[in-house]
């Protein structure tokens, strides 16, 4: 293998499916693969993840092992059950940076114990568009100042636990109506707005010493009219020049439509590297052929002069520097991470807001769950009230999907209700983005005057149908447990 091929391997973040390391991954690690990112398909238990990360390091001690453990809805370690941590929206609405730092430290402690070096978090996008299909409750909020202070706190907590932070998605994915997994979002904000809104949290994350920053596949004509951020030297120049970031720039997954549509992943990888990305995330469950194609494209681009060898060498150097930085963080990690789970429970509990009406006794009442689906980033992670909690009492919820029969669910709920009708609970995520869900809620409210509607996604502007409405600002396991406590009689926070 040539030195150039080894360098090309060093800027690739690969992945694989399964709970053991495949032989081809071991081979690529010995060839110099710079990083491996773990997804839910790689996780069975904490002990198994530790065995897996140990096996990765046996093949290459310098490998940078990453995952997306954002806390809240996007979780990898808890993909089978839901995260015990509340996510960013709950942290932002409670707005206690001490708790945010403690939660992040708790997340970091668990990642460090599992052998994870780099957390692809926090999300520091300002969710200025409430119809955003991919950020939503992954954001600390819609106000730049709120997002900025919690970005700094999350970076500090995570890195205090010995895990590198990766603030994302630069320069901001919050003002979009398209999910970059499936298309190319285009923003029309002028440069003045971008500097006063999108860039503010990234400046705080950089100032807090974030090990890495992840790009977004968003086209912002105010910065570059032709290329999305991941592929734009102009846009990434803002990160380096204006914000003074010296760490490693990680591309968002290059198999996403916003990056590779019309050009393919290998060409997108070369373009991203040339634009200033240092570590190229290829996406989930990639095959050896995907890594091989990207490495070959990089080598060919250097050979033809399309990509300067000095740019490749600089990227390799930054990835190695990130590895050394994480080693230093791990060595300095202290016992101050204790209390993270308790802080998370407090955040989730304080985030639950009773918007209107008084809550009746809801223990043992029928629960209807409107399955509005999840974006690609969240994936299929359990959400809702705990099955063994006081409200559900071991009974499974009645599900409605977009193609489901609302009237049949109404009949099932009526048969499960008290003889006099009584209250029921309806759970939904992002109701304002799903007309069918709003219509289903209206029908439920007609049939059940004591309907309690719970929004577990990003709240819309309109009040939802029901005698009482509740917001949780996330649907992780932690949010569901806190919701169960409030619906079971503990006082909830009243929105101003």
C-alpha positions in Angstrom: 0.0 0.0 0.0 1.3 3.4 -0.9 1.8 6.3 1.5 -0.9 8.2 -0.4 -3.4 5.4 0.0 -2.7 5.3 3.8 -3.2 9.0 4.0 -6.5 8.7 2.1 -7.7 6.0 4.6 -6.8 8.4 7.4 -9.5 10.9 6.5 -12.4 8.4 6.2 -15.0 7.8 8.9 -16.3 4.3 8.1 -19.1 2.2 9.5 -20.5 -1.3 9.4 -23.6 -3.2 10.4 -23.6 -5.7 13.3 -22.3 -6.1 16.8 -18.8 -7.5 16.0 -16.1 -6.0 13.9 -16.0 -7.5 10.4 -12.7 -8.7 8.9 -12.8 -6.1 6.3 -13.0 -3.3 8.9 -10.0 -4.8 10.7 -8.1 -4.8 7.4 -9.0 -1.2 6.6 -8.0 -0.2 10.1 -4.6 -1.8 9.6 -4.4 0.2 6.4 -4.9 3.4 8.4 -8.7 4.0 8.5 -9.0 7.2 10.6 -12.3 6.8 12.3 -15.3 4.4 12.8 -18.8 5.7 13.7 -21.2 3.4 15.5 -24.9 3.4 15.0 -27.9 1.7 16.6 -27.3 -1.5 14.6 -23.9 -1.8 16.3 -25.3 -1.7 19.9 -26.6 -4.6 21.9 -25.5 -3.7 25.5 -22.9 -1.5 27.2 -20.5 -4.4 27.7 -20.9 -5.5 24.1 -20.1 -2.0 22.9 -17.0 -1.9 25.0 -15.8 -5.2 23.6 -16.5 -3.8 20.1 -14.5 -0.6 20.7 -11.7 -2.6 22.2 -11.6 -4.8 19.1 -11.4 -1.7 16.9 -8.4 -0.4 18.9 -6.7 -3.8 18.8 -6.7 -3.4 15.0 -5.6 0.2 15.2 -4.9 1.9 18.5 -5.1 5.4 16.9 -8.7 5.0 15.5 -11.1 7.7 16.5 -14.4 6.0 17.5 -17.5 8.1 17.2 -21.2 8.0 17.7 -24.4 10.2 17.7 -25.5 10.3 21.3 -27.2 13.7 21.4 -29.3 12.9 24.5 -33.0 12.8 23.9 -34.6 11.6 20.7 -31.3 10.8 18.8 -29.6 8.0 20.7 -27.4 5.1 19.7 -26.5 3.5 23.0 -30.2 3.3 23.9 -31.7 2.7 20.5 -33.6 -0.3 21.7 -35.3 1.4 24.7 -35.0 5.2 24.4 -32.5 7.5 26.0 -32.6 8.1 29.8 -31.5 11.6 29.1 -33.7 14.5 28.0 -32.7 16.2 24.8 -31.8 19.7 23.8 -35.3 21.2 23.6 -36.0 20.2 27.2 -32.6 21.5 28.3 -33.3 24.8 26.5 -36.8 25.3 27.9 -35.6 24.7 31.4 -32.7 27.0 30.7 -30.4 26.0 33.5 -26.8 25.7 32.1 -25.7 23.9 35.3 -28.1 21.1 34.5 -27.1 21.0 30.9 -23.5 20.6 31.8 -24.3 17.9 34.3 -26.4 16.0 31.7 -23.7 16.3 29.1 -21.1 15.1 31.6 -23.3 12.1 32.4 -23.7 11.3 28.7 -19.9 11.6 28.3 -19.2 9.3 31.2 -21.3 6.6 29.7 -19.7 7.1 26.3 -16.2 7.0 27.8 -17.0 3.8 29.6 -18.1 2.3 26.3 -14.9 3.3 24.6 -16.3 6.1 22.5 -13.9 9.0 21.8 -16.0 11.5 19.9 -19.7 12.3 20.3 -21.3 13.9 17.2 -23.1 16.3 19.5 -24.3 18.8 20.6 -26.7 20.0 17.9 -26.3 23.8 18.1 -28.7 24.7 15.2 -31.1 27.5 16.0 -34.5 26.0 15.2 -36.0 29.3 13.8 -38.3 27.4 11.5 -40.9 25.5 13.6 -41.7 23.4 10.5 -38.2 22.1 10.4 -38.5 18.4 9.6 -35.1 17.2 10.9 -33.9 19.4 13.8 -37.0 20.3 15.9 -36.5 19.0 19.5 -32.8 18.3 18.7 -32.3 22.1 19.1 -31.9 24.0 22.3 -34.4 26.5 21.0 -35.3 29.3 18.6 -33.3 32.0 20.3 -29.6 32.3 19.4 -28.6 33.4 22.9 -30.3 30.4 24.5 -28.8 27.9 22.0 -25.3 29.5 22.4 -25.2 29.3 26.2 -26.3 25.7 26.2 -24.0 24.8 23.4 -21.1 26.0 25.6 -22.4 24.1 28.6 -22.9 20.9 26.7 -19.4 21.0 25.2 -17.9 21.7 28.6 -19.7 18.8 30.3 -19.1 16.3 27.6 -15.4 17.1 27.4 -15.0 17.1 31.2 -16.0 13.5 31.0 -13.2 12.7 28.6 -15.2 12.6 25.3 -14.7 15.0 22.5 -17.6 17.2 21.4 -18.6 17.8 17.8 -20.9 20.8 17.4 -23.3 20.5 14.4 -24.5 21.3 11.8 -22.4 24.2 10.6 -23.3 26.9 9.6 -26.9 26.0 10.7 -29.7 23.7 9.7 -32.5 25.3 11.8 -34.0 27.6 9.2 -34.9 24.8 6.7 -38.1 23.1 5.5 -36.2 20.2 3.8 -34.4 17.3 5.5 -30.9 17.1 4.0 -31.1 13.3 4.2 -33.6 13.4 1.4 -33.0 16.7 -0.4 -31.0 19.9 -0.6 -32.2 22.6 1.8 -31.8 26.1 0.6 -31.8 29.1 3.0 -32.5 32.7 2.0 -31.3 34.5 5.1 -29.0 37.4 4.4 -25.5 37.4 5.8 -26.5 39.8 8.6 -29.1 37.3 9.8 -26.7 34.4 9.6 -24.1 36.2 11.7 -26.7 37.3 14.3 -28.5 33.9 14.5 -26.9 30.8 12.9 -23.3 31.5 13.7 -23.7 32.7 17.3 -23.9 29.2 18.9 -21.0 27.9 16.8 -18.9 30.8 18.0 -19.7 29.7 21.6 -18.9 26.1 20.9 -15.6 27.0 19.3 -14.8 29.3 22.3 -15.6 26.4 24.6 -12.9 24.3 22.9 -15.1 21.8 21.0 -12.8 19.1 19.5 -14.8 19.0 16.3 -17.4 20.8 14.2 -19.7 18.9 11.8 -20.9 20.5 8.5 -24.4 20.6 7.1 -25.5 19.9 3.6 -27.4 23.2 3.4 -27.1 25.7 0.6 -26.9 29.3 1.9 -26.6 31.7 -1.0 -25.4 34.5 1.3 -22.2 32.4 1.8 -22.0 30.4 -1.4 -24.7 30.5 -4.1 -23.5 27.2 -5.8 -22.5 24.7 -3.2 -23.9 23.3 0.1 -21.7 24.0 3.2 -20.0 20.6 3.3 -18.6 21.2 -0.2 -18.0 25.0 0.0 -14.6 26.4 0.7 -16.2 29.8 1.2 -18.5 28.6 3.9 -16.0 26.5 5.7 -13.6 29.5 5.5 -16.1 31.4 7.7 -15.6 28.6 10.4 -11.8 28.8 10.1 -11.2 32.5 9.5 -14.1 34.3 11.2 -14.7 31.9 14.2 -11.1 30.9 14.5 -11.7 27.1 14.7 -8.5 25.0 14.6 -10.0 21.6 15.4 -11.2 18.8 13.1 -14.0 19.5 10.6 -16.2 16.5 10.2 -18.6 16.2 7.2 -22.1 15.2 7.8 -22.9 11.8 6.2 -21.9 12.0 2.5 -24.5 9.4 1.5 -27.2 12.0 2.3 -29.0 13.5 -0.7 -27.9 17.0 0.1 -24.3 16.1 -0.5 -24.2 13.3 -3.1 -27.2 13.6 -5.3 -26.0 14.1 -8.9 -22.3 13.5 -8.0 -22.1 10.3 -6.0 -20.3 9.7 -2.6 -16.7 9.4 -3.9 -16.9 12.7 -5.8 -18.6 14.4 -2.8 -15.8 13.1 -0.6 -13.1 14.7 -2.8 -15.1 17.9 -3.0 -15.6 18.0 0.8 -12.0 17.4 1.4 -11.0 20.1 -1.0 -13.4 22.5 0.6 -11.8 22.0 4.1 -13.4 19.0 5.7 -10.9 16.8 7.5 -12.9 13.7 8.3 -15.3 12.3 5.8 -18.4 10.5 7.3 -19.7 8.0 4.7 -22.9 7.2 6.5 -24.5 4.2 8.2 -23.8 0.6 7.4 -21.3 1.3 4.6 -19.6 -1.6 2.8 -15.9 -2.2 2.1 -16.6 -1.2 -1.5 -17.8 2.2 -0.3 -14.6 2.9 1.6 -12.5 1.5 -1.3 -14.3 3.8 -3.8 -13.7 6.9 -1.7 -10.0 6.1 -1.0 -9.5 5.5 -4.8 -11.2 8.8 -5.6 -9.0 10.7 -3.2 -5.8 9.1 -4.5 -6.9 9.8 -8.1 -7.7 13.4 -7.3 -4.3 14.0 -5.8 -2.7 12.3 -8.8 -4.5 14.5 -11.3 -4.0 17.7 -9.3 -7.7 18.1 -8.5 -6.8 17.8 -4.8 -3.6 19.2 -3.4 -1.6 16.6 -1.5 -0.9 19.3 1.1 -4.6 19.6 1.8 -4.9 15.9 2.3 -1.8 15.9 4.6 -3.3 18.8 6.6 -6.6 16.9 7.1 -4.7 13.8 8.3 -2.8 15.9 10.7 -6.0 17.4 12.2 -7.5 14.0 12.7 -4.4 12.8 14.5 -4.4 16.0 16.6 -8.1 15.3 17.6 -7.0 11.8 18.7 -4.3 13.3 21.0 -6.8 15.9 22.2 -9.3 13.2 23.3 -6.5 11.3 25.0 -5.7 14.4 27.0 -9.4 14.9 27.9 -9.8 11.3 29.0 -6.8 11.5 31.2 -8.1 14.7 32.9 -11.7 13.4 33.3 -12.8 13.7 36.9 -15.5 12.4 39.2 -17.5 15.6 38.6 -19.6 13.6 36.1 -21.5 12.1 38.9 -25.1 13.3 39.2 -25.7 13.5 35.4 -28.7 11.1 35.4 -30.2 12.9 38.4 -29.7 16.2 36.5 -31.3 14.7 33.4 -34.4 13.6 35.4 -34.7 17.1 36.8 -34.5 18.7 33.4 -37.1 16.3 31.9 -39.4 16.9 34.8 -39.1 20.7 34.7 -39.5 20.7 30.9 -43.1 19.2 31.1 -45.5 22.1 30.7 -49.2 22.0 31.2 -50.4 24.5 28.7 -54.2 24.7 29.3 -56.7 23.2 31.6 -56.5 21.2 34.8 -55.4 17.6 34.6 -57.9 15.0 35.7 -56.9 11.7 37.3 -55.2 9.9 34.4 -54.0 6.7 36.1 -55.0 3.7 34.1 -56.9 5.7 31.4 -56.7 4.7 27.7 -53.7 6.1 25.8 -53.8 6.8 22.1 -50.5 7.3 20.2 -50.5 9.1 16.9 -47.6 7.6 15.0 -46.3 10.5 12.9 -43.0 8.8 12.3 -39.5 10.0 12.8 -36.8 11.5 10.6 -33.8 9.6 9.5 -31.6 11.1 12.2 -33.9 9.8 15.0 -34.7 6.5 13.4 -37.0 3.9 15.0 -36.5 4.4 18.7 -39.3 3.6 21.2 -41.1 6.7 22.5 -44.2 7.6 24.6 -45.2 6.8 28.1 -43.5 4.0 29.9 -45.6 0.8 29.6 -45.2 0.0 33.3 -45.9 3.5 34.4 -48.9 4.8 36.4 -50.9 6.0 33.4 -50.6 2.9 31.1 -50.3 0.4 33.9 -49.1 -2.3 31.6 -51.6 -1.7 28.9 -50.3 -1.0 25.4 -51.3 2.3 23.7 -53.9 2.4 20.9 -52.0 3.4 17.8 -53.1 5.5 14.9 -51.0 5.9 11.8 -51.7 8.2 8.8 -53.4 5.4 7.0 -55.2 4.1 10.1 -58.8 4.1 11.0 -59.5 6.8 13.5 -63.1 5.7 14.1 -61.9 2.2 15.0 -59.5 3.6 17.5 -62.3 5.8 18.9 -64.4 2.7 19.4 -61.5 0.9 21.1 -60.9 3.8 23.4 -64.6 4.1 24.3 -64.7 0.4 25.2 -61.6 0.7 27.3 -62.8 3.9 29.1 -64.9 4.2 32.2 -68.7 3.7 31.8 -69.2 7.5 31.9 -66.6 8.1 29.2 -63.9 9.7 31.3 -60.6 11.1 30.1 -58.1 9.7 27.6 -54.6 10.7 26.7 -53.4 11.3 23.1 -49.7 11.4 22.4 -48.3 13.0 19.3 -45.0 14.4 17.9 -44.9 17.5 15.7 -48.7 17.6 15.2 -48.5 21.0 13.4 -46.5 19.3 10.5 -49.1 16.5 10.0 -52.6 17.6 9.0 -53.9 14.0 9.4 -52.8 14.1 13.1 -54.5 17.4 13.7 -57.7 16.0 12.2 -57.5 12.8 14.3 -57.0 14.9 17.4 -60.1 17.0 16.6 -62.1 13.8 16.2 -60.9 12.4 19.5 -61.8 15.7 21.2 -65.3 15.5 19.8 -65.7 12.0 21.2 -63.9 12.6 24.5 -64.5 16.0 26.1 -61.8 15.2 28.7 -59.1 14.5 26.1 -55.6 15.4 27.3 -53.3 16.0 24.3 -49.6 15.7 24.8 -47.1 17.2 22.3 -43.8 15.3 22.6 -42.2 17.0 19.5 -41.4 20.5 18.6 -44.5 22.7 19.6 -46.3 24.4 16.8 -48.0 27.8 17.1 -51.6 26.6 17.5 -53.2 25.2 20.6 -54.0 21.6 20.1 -57.5 20.1 20.7 -58.3 18.8 24.2 -59.5 19.8 27.6 -55.9 20.1 28.6 -52.7 20.2 26.6 -49.2 19.3 27.7 -45.7 19.7 26.2 -42.6 17.7 27.0 -40.0 19.1 24.5 -38.8 15.6 23.5 -39.8 12.0 23.4 -36.8 10.2 24.9 -37.4 7.7 27.7 -36.5 10.4 30.2 -39.3 12.7 28.8 -41.8 9.8 28.9 -41.0 9.0 32.6 -41.3 12.7 33.5 -44.6 12.9 31.7 -46.0 9.9 33.5 -45.2 11.6 36.8 -47.1 14.7 35.8 -50.1 12.9 34.4 -50.2 10.8 37.5 -50.6 13.8 39.8 -47.3 15.6 40.3 -47.6 19.3 39.5 -46.4 20.3 36.0 -44.8 23.6 35.0 -47.3 26.1 33.8 -46.3 27.9 30.7 -46.2 31.7 31.0 
